[in-house]
Amino acid sequence: DTEVTQTPKHLVMGMTNKKSLKCEQHMGHRAMYWYKQKAKKPPELMFVYSYEKLSINESVPSRFSPECPNSSLLNLHLHALQPEDSALYLCASSEDQGSDYGYTFGSGTRLTVV
Amino acid sequence: QKEVEQDPGPLSVPEGAIVSLNCTYSNSAFQYFMWYRQYSRKGPELLMYTYSSGNKEDGRFTAQVDKSSKYISLFIRDSQPSDSATYLCAIPADRGSTLGRLYFGRGTQLTVWP
């Protein structure tokens, strides 16, 4: 299995809702990442987990809350989002944090905040 | 100055053309260089990665790194309509507090018309 699987593929939520994005990989990768991508822009790093511990938080607002329950799973909990948070949210994994051999990205969750 | 600069295009070529995509970078300490392909509404897919200066070939794709001028290139031979996508160069930060971060170029949107 060489994939990163993200669910759901699409999500529409109101500004008062609470929702979660899920990411799963079974490649034995020890680092997992959340990226945010706006239209016609490159992905922007949000969080990095290494060996299930939060390693980097790119000063992301607290309405985004990451969680790594085990080495294969990564969640992103969403609460009280704003319309400007609408974007493609990408999960990625790599052998180790800062691996030089490439990161594997999922297909993303397209989030719309109304 | 941004770590990685990339002309966003768009670039439009006829089928069969040779495509040249380019990026420049600012930090001479960078050692690994990646190219990702992103189809519309999908996650980035790792196309190639190279180490230090030189060329790497994979089928119709050739990645080239010139560390003396901090210039990286991706060449696509015999381009096909299925190559139509956004191509992102990316460089991993490999030390200190930035370990795990991928510096992306803006992405070049390529269209190959039949």
Interface residues (C-beta under 8 A of the other chain):
Chain A: V4 Q6 A31 Y33 K40 K41 P42 P43 L45 V48 S50 S55 I56 L88 L90 A92 S94 Q97 G98 S99 D100 Y101 G102 Y103 T104 F105 G106 S107 G108 R110
Chain B: P8 Q31 Y32 M34 Y36 R41 K42 G43 P44 E45 L46 Y49 Y51 L88 P92 A93 D94 R95 S97 L99 G100 R101 L102 F104 G105 R106 G107 Q109
